Amino acid sequence: MSAPHLPKVAGIDSAVPAPAQTAAPIAPDPASAPGAVIQDRLAGWVSDLTTLHELTERLARTGTLDEALDELLRAGAALVGAGRGMLVLEPADGRGPAATVGLGLAHADLGHIETVPRSATGYGRILDGGTGEVPAPVAQADLFHDEALDPRHREVAARLGYAASYALPLATEAAGRLGVAVWFYDEPAEPVDRQRHLVGLYGRYATEHLARLLELERSRRQMATITDELLPSRLPRIPGVRLAARHVTGPRGGGEWYDALPLPEGALGLAVGSVSGSGPSALAAMGRLRASLRAYAVMEGEDPVAVLSDLELLLRLTEPARSATALFAYCEPAPASHAEGTGSKIVLAGAGHTPPLVVGQHRTEFVETSLSAPLGMLACWEAPSVEFCPAPGETVLLYTDGLLRRTGDPMDRAFTRLHTAAASVPKAVRHDPGAIADHVLRTVLPGGLDAGEDGEDVVMLAARFE
């Protein structure tokens, strides 16, 4: 019979049952009691550090502000032993964004809590306590036996079924005050010193992580605002054609754009393009390129090759280190009472750009465009134009390659996915270019258009010809 192994300090498996006792346990030797106490403390410290490490690792893997807020609430609830919680994001610098999220609380429940005067709540005291020093946590261990409790607070607590709360400020000296997390107990309770210490350490790390994500979110929103200002505020109304556009900006702000402008004699110019790079410089280059294309389109729009040739020359002279793709289409919509043989006509030219897609009752196919290099890649750009005639009721989809790249598939499979999505547009919505664009985007990108950390810009311009 082998000798029993000594117990290990690390790697304790709580799921392993204790051995059955066949006799009364022997009382520990008083001389060995100090060593046992130290061993227990070491085991507790190792367990706490392991838990804290696992929770911070999970938080570090979150890439968006919403994901981080949800993870912080769940981890904090586990550390303080609570079942429900609420997090109020309210940066002290006033630059936003502000948000309130809950754990185990419905939207209506959060609304009830917000009806309580903020000065009567633990989280309100933290948020309204000034921005100088880092505030201390606020514990309300027994709400119903607190004689000073606000009557409205007592009413809401009884209605939602919580009897105690613990509010933790999300603040550090470096990040400032970003908000507060509060967890609710069903019975009178408060965290013990060990729990307060752990959740405090976790809260400081979480605050620094939230500060980084907050700056990314602010940058993304600024980029989206600038992009919206550079793109058309509204689409023109041209007899014989209906237009719709969809545009989503990635977190770093890309240079993908679209345009639709009325031209002389009832014609219409449609354009999509993409500028290399990302960030403010790419947005500025995109704005200059789009403005220049509008000017060239007004002067010589009936010749798309000339428009892109002038655009290439401008790019080569003003942005020598940058390249761009572009597609310009000169459209002559059919008159309202057109006879046979006088339908709509489109002449287009592309520079390294993805081909348009025609969606109709009898066909769904890509327009065969000539192979050409992006603008700025060759000493002199020129490619032949292509002419085609969309049938009445057909919709032409112009898009940028950001849509294809966001699928994560190789380009040939991404094109196949796009074609399949367009072919599956329900007949009931084919009269609406906006509904067609929405269906195609939902089908091509089942995960949605929410921009992740590496999300590409997505541009789609739909034109339905009568």
C-alpha positions in Angstrom: 0.0 0.0 0.0 1.6 3.2 -1.1 2.2 6.1 1.2 -0.3 9.0 1.0 0.8 12.0 -1.0 1.2 15.4 0.7 -1.5 17.9 -0.2 -0.7 20.5 -2.9 -1.1 24.2 -2.4 -1.7 25.2 -6.0 -4.1 23.4 -8.4 -6.7 22.5 -5.7 -9.6 20.7 -7.4 -12.8 21.6 -5.4 -14.7 19.0 -7.4 -12.7 16.1 -6.0 -14.7 14.7 -3.0 -13.0 14.4 0.4 -12.1 10.9 1.5 -14.6 9.1 3.6 -13.6 9.0 7.3 -13.6 5.6 9.0 -12.7 7.0 12.4 -12.8 10.4 14.1 -10.3 12.7 12.7 -7.2 13.3 14.7 -7.0 16.8 16.2 -4.2 18.8 14.6 -1.0 19.3 16.6 -1.0 22.9 18.0 2.6 23.1 16.9 1.7 22.7 13.3 -1.3 25.0 13.3 0.7 28.1 12.3 2.0 26.3 9.2 -1.5 25.2 8.3 -2.8 28.7 8.6 0.0 30.0 6.3 -0.7 27.2 3.8 -4.4 28.1 3.7 -3.6 31.7 3.2 -1.3 30.9 0.3 -3.9 28.7 -1.3 -6.4 31.5 -1.0 -4.1 34.0 -2.5 -3.2 31.7 -5.4 -6.9 31.0 -6.0 -7.7 34.8 -6.0 -4.9 35.6 -8.4 -5.9 32.9 -10.7 -9.5 34.1 -10.8 -8.4 37.7 -11.3 -6.1 36.7 -14.1 -8.8 34.7 -15.9 -11.3 37.6 -15.6 -8.9 40.3 -16.8 -7.9 38.0 -19.7 -11.6 37.7 -20.8 -12.0 41.5 -20.5 -8.8 42.1 -22.6 -10.3 40.0 -25.4 -13.3 42.4 -25.8 -12.8 44.6 -28.8 -15.8 47.0 -28.6 -17.2 49.2 -25.8 -20.5 47.3 -25.6 -18.7 44.0 -25.2 -16.4 45.4 -22.5 -19.3 46.8 -20.5 -21.2 43.5 -20.5 -18.1 41.6 -19.5 -17.3 44.0 -16.7 -20.8 43.6 -15.2 -20.7 39.8 -15.3 -17.2 39.6 -13.8 -17.9 42.1 -11.1 -21.1 40.2 -10.1 -19.1 37.0 -9.7 -16.4 38.8 -7.6 -18.9 40.4 -5.2 -21.4 37.5 -5.1 -24.3 39.4 -6.6 -26.9 38.3 -9.2 -27.8 41.5 -10.9 -26.1 44.8 -11.8 -26.2 48.0 -13.7 -23.4 50.1 -15.3 -23.6 53.8 -16.0 -21.1 55.1 -18.5 -20.8 58.8 -18.0 -17.3 60.2 -18.6 -16.5 63.2 -16.5 -15.0 65.1 -19.4 -18.5 65.4 -20.9 -17.4 64.2 -24.3 -19.5 61.0 -24.2 -20.7 58.6 -25.2 -23.1 58.0 -22.3 -24.8 54.6 -21.8 -26.6 52.5 -19.2 -26.5 48.7 -19.4 -27.9 46.1 -17.1 -27.2 42.5 -16.0 -30.3 40.5 -15.1 -32.4 43.7 -15.4 -34.8 44.5 -18.3 -34.9 47.9 -20.0 -38.0 48.8 -18.0 -36.2 47.8 -14.7 -33.4 50.2 -15.6 -36.0 52.9 -16.2 -37.5 52.4 -12.8 -34.1 52.7 -11.1 -33.4 55.9 -13.0 -36.6 57.4 -11.5 -34.9 57.3 -8.0 -33.2 60.7 -7.2 -29.5 60.2 -8.0 -28.5 61.7 -4.7 -30.3 58.9 -2.9 -28.4 56.1 -4.7 -24.8 54.9 -4.3 -24.0 55.3 -7.9 -25.4 58.8 -7.9 -23.2 59.9 -5.1 -20.2 58.7 -7.0 -21.2 60.3 -10.3 -22.1 63.6 -8.7 -19.3 63.7 -6.2 -16.9 65.9 -8.2 -14.0 65.0 -10.4 -11.0 65.7 -8.2 -10.0 62.6 -6.3 -10.9 59.0 -7.2 -14.2 58.3 -5.2 -14.6 55.5 -2.8 -17.1 52.6 -3.3 -20.5 52.9 -1.7 -22.1 50.0 0.0 -25.8 50.0 1.0 -26.0 46.8 3.0 -29.7 46.8 4.2 -31.9 49.2 2.3 -35.2 48.4 4.0 -33.7 49.1 7.5 -32.1 52.3 6.5 -34.3 55.0 8.0 -32.7 57.7 5.9 -33.5 55.9 2.6 -35.5 58.0 0.1 -39.1 56.7 -0.1 -38.9 56.4 -3.9 -35.7 54.3 -3.6 -37.5 52.0 -1.1 -40.4 51.7 -3.4 -38.3 50.8 -6.5 -36.1 48.3 -4.5 -39.2 46.5 -3.2 -40.7 46.4 -6.7 -37.5 45.0 -8.3 -36.8 42.7 -5.3 -33.3 43.8 -4.2 -32.3 44.6 -0.6 -28.7 45.8 -0.9 -26.3 47.3 -3.4 -22.6 47.9 -3.9 -21.4 50.7 -6.2 -17.9 50.7 -7.6 -16.5 53.8 -9.3 -14.8 53.2 -12.6 -12.1 55.8 -12.1 -8.3 56.0 -12.0 -6.0 59.0 -11.8 -4.8 58.4 -15.4 -8.2 57.8 -17.0 -10.3 60.0 -14.8 -13.9 59.1 -13.9 -15.7 57.1 -16.7 -18.7 55.9 -14.8 -19.8 53.5 -12.1 -20.9 49.9 -11.8 -23.4 48.9 -9.1 -24.5 45.3 -8.2 -27.7 44.3 -6.4 -28.3 41.7 -3.7 -31.6 39.9 -3.2 -31.0 39.9 0.6 -29.2 42.3 2.9 -25.5 41.8 2.3 -22.3 43.5 1.4 -18.9 42.3 0.0 -16.3 41.2 2.6 -12.9 42.8 2.6 -11.4 40.1 0.3 -14.2 40.6 -2.2 -13.8 44.4 -2.1 -10.1 44.1 -2.7 -10.5 41.8 -5.7 -13.2 43.8 -7.3 -11.2 47.0 -6.7 -8.2 45.6 -8.5 -10.4 44.3 -11.3 -12.2 47.7 -11.5 -8.9 49.6 -11.9 -7.8 47.4 -14.8 -11.3 47.5 -16.4 -11.3 51.3 -16.2 -8.0 51.6 -18.1 -9.3 49.1 -20.7 -12.6 51.1 -21.1 -10.6 54.3 -21.5 -8.8 52.8 -24.5 -12.0 51.5 -26.1 -13.7 54.8 -25.4 -11.0 56.7 -27.3 -11.4 54.2 -30.2 -15.2 54.7 -30.1 -14.8 58.5 -30.1 -12.4 58.3 -33.1 -14.8 56.1 -35.0 -17.7 58.4 -34.4 -15.6 61.4 -35.5 -14.5 59.6 -38.6 -18.1 58.7 -39.4 -19.3 62.3 -38.9 -16.5 63.6 -41.2 -17.3 61.0 -43.8 -21.0 61.8 -43.7 -20.2 65.5 -44.2 -18.0 64.7 -47.3 -20.6 62.4 -48.9 -24.0 63.5 -50.4 -26.5 64.7 -47.8 -29.3 63.7 -50.2 -29.7 61.9 -53.5 -31.0 63.8 -56.5 -34.4 63.2 -58.0 -34.1 62.4 -61.7 -37.1 61.4 -63.8 -37.0 57.8 -64.9 -34.6 56.5 -62.1 -34.9 55.9 -58.3 -31.8 56.0 -56.1 -30.7 54.6 -52.8 -27.4 54.5 -51.0 -26.0 52.6 -48.0 -22.7 53.5 -46.4 -21.0 52.3 -43.2 -17.7 53.6 -42.0 -15.0 51.4 -40.4 -13.4 52.2 -37.1 -10.3 53.8 -38.6 -12.2 55.8 -41.3 -11.6 54.6 -44.8 -11.6 56.4 -48.1 -14.6 54.7 -49.8 -17.2 57.0 -51.3 -20.1 57.3 -53.7 -21.8 60.1 -55.5 -24.9 60.8 -57.6 -25.3 64.1 -59.5 -27.7 65.5 -62.0 -26.1 66.4 -65.4 -27.2 68.6 -68.3 -30.1 67.4 -70.5 -31.6 65.2 -67.8 -28.6 62.9 -67.5 -27.3 61.4 -64.3 -23.8 60.7 -63.1 -23.1 57.8 -60.7 -19.8 57.2 -59.1 -18.2 55.0 -56.5 -14.5 54.8 -55.5 -11.9 54.0 -52.9 -8.8 55.8 -51.8 -5.9 53.8 -50.4 -5.1 54.2 -46.7 -7.2 55.1 -43.7 -7.6 57.8 -41.2 -7.9 61.6 -41.6 -5.5 61.8 -44.5 -7.5 59.2 -46.5 -10.7 61.0 -45.7 -9.2 64.3 -46.9 -7.9 62.7 -50.1 -11.4 61.1 -50.7 -13.1 64.5 -50.3 -10.7 66.2 -52.8 -11.1 63.3 -55.3 -14.9 63.3 -55.1 -15.1 67.1 -55.5 -12.8 66.9 -58.6 -14.8 64.1 -60.2 -18.0 66.2 -59.8 -16.3 69.1 -61.7 -15.0 66.8 -64.5 -18.4 65.1 -64.7 -20.2 68.4 -65.3 -17.7 69.4 -68.0 -17.3 66.0 -69.9 -19.6 63.5 -68.2 -20.8 61.9 -71.4 -17.3 60.6 -71.8 -16.5 58.6 -68.6 -13.0 57.7 -69.9 -12.1 61.4 -70.1 -13.5 62.0 -66.6 -11.3 59.2 -65.1 -8.3 60.3 -67.2 -8.5 63.8 -65.8 -9.0 62.4 -62.3 -5.9 60.2 -62.7 -3.8 63.1 -63.8 -5.0 65.2 -60.8 -4.2 62.3 -58.4 -0.8 61.7 -59.8 0.1 65.4 -59.5 -1.4 66.1 -56.1 -1.2 62.7 -54.3 1.8 61.0 -55.8 2.1 58.4 -53.0 -1.6 57.4 -53.1 -3.7 55.2 -55.4 -7.4 55.0 -55.9 -10.1 53.0 -57.6 -13.1 54.6 -59.2 -16.1 53.8 -61.4 -18.0 56.5 -63.2 -21.3 55.9 -65.1 -23.1 58.4 -67.4 -26.8 57.5 -67.4 -29.5 58.6 -69.7 -32.8 57.5 -68.1 -35.6 56.7 -70.4 -38.3 59.4 -70.8 -41.6 58.9 -69.0 -43.4 57.9 -72.2 -40.6 56.2 -74.1 -41.3 54.0 -77.1 -39.7 50.7 -77.9 -36.0 51.3 -78.6 -35.7 54.4 -76.5 -34.9 52.9 -73.2 -32.3 53.9 -70.6 -28.6 53.8 -71.6 -25.5 53.7 -69.4 -21.9 54.4 -70.4 -19.4 53.6 -67.8 -15.6 53.3 -67.2 -13.8 51.8 -64.3 -10.3 52.1 -62.9 -9.4 49.0 -61.0 -12.9 48.9 -59.6 -15.4 46.1 -59.0 -18.0 45.6 -61.8 -21.6 46.8 -61.4 -24.4 44.2 -60.8 -27.7 44.3 -62.7 -30.7 42.9 -60.8 -34.0 42.3 -62.7 -36.9 40.0 -63.1 -35.2 38.0 -65.9 -31.5 38.4 -65.1 -28.9 38.9 -62.4 -25.5 39.4 -63.8 -22.3 41.4 -63.5 -21.6 44.0 -66.2 -18.5 43.0 -68.2 -16.1 45.9 -67.8 -12.6 46.2 -69.3 -9.7 45.2 -67.2 -7.9 48.3 -65.9 -5.4 49.4 -63.3 -6.3 51.7 -60.3 -5.7 55.4 -60.7 -2.1 56.4 -59.9 -0.6 53.0 -60.6 0.5 53.7 -64.2 2.2 56.6 -65.9 -0.9 57.2 -68.0 -4.3 55.7 -67.4 -6.8 54.9 -70.1 -9.3 52.1 -70.7 -12.2 51.7 -73.0 -15.7 52.4 -71.8 -18.6 50.0 -71.8 -22.2 50.7 -72.8 -25.3 48.7 -71.8 -29.0 49.3 -71.5 -30.9 48.3 -68.4 -34.4 47.1 -69.0 -37.4 48.8 -67.4 -37.6 47.7 -63.7 -34.0 46.6 -63.5 -31.7 47.9 -60.7 -28.0 48.6 -61.1 -25.9 48.1 -58.0 -22.6 49.9 -57.7 -20.4 49.0 -54.7 -16.9 49.1 -53.3 -14.6 46.2 -52.7 -14.9 46.8 -48.9 -18.1 44.9 -49.1 -16.3 41.9 -50.6 -13.4 42.0 -48.2 -15.6 42.2 -45.2 -17.0 38.7 -46.0 -13.6 37.2 -45.2 -13.8 35.0 -48.3 -11.4 34.9 -51.3 -12.5 37.3 -54.0 -14.0 34.7 -56.3 -16.2 33.3 -53.5 -17.1 36.8 -52.4 -18.3 37.6 -55.9 -20.3 34.4 -55.9 -21.9 35.3 -52.6 -22.8 38.7 -53.8 -24.4 37.3 -57.0 -26.4 34.8 -55.0 -27.6 37.4 -52.6 -28.8 39.7 -55.5 -30.5 36.8 -57.3 -32.5 36.0 -54.1 -34.1 39.4 -53.7 -37.8 38.8 -53.3 -40.0 39.9 -56.2 -42.2 41.9 -53.8 -39.4 44.4 -53.0 -37.7 44.6 -56.4 -39.4 47.9 -57.1 -37.6 49.5 -54.2 -33.8 50.1 -54.6 -33.3 50.7 -50.9 -35.0 47.4 -50.0 -32.8 45.6 -52.7 -29.7 47.1 -51.2 -30.7 46.1 -47.6 -31.5 42.5 -48.7 -28.2 42.1 -50.5 -26.2 43.5 -47.5 -28.0 41.3 -45.0 -27.5 38.2 -47.1 -23.8 38.9 -48.0 -23.0 39.9 -44.4 -25.1 37.7 -42.0 -23.1 39.1 -39.1 -24.4 42.6 -39.8 -22.7 45.9 -40.7 -21.5 46.7 -37.2 -17.9 47.8 -37.6 -15.5 45.6 -35.6 -12.0 46.4 -34.8 -10.9 45.7 -38.4 -14.2 46.4 -40.2 -13.9 47.7 -43.8 -16.0 50.6 -45.1 -19.1 49.4 -47.0 -20.6 51.4 -49.9 -23.5 50.4 -52.1 -25.3 52.7 -54.5 -28.6 51.3 -56.1 -30.2 52.8 -59.2 -33.6 51.4 -60.4 -34.5 52.4 -64.0 -38.2 52.8 -65.0 
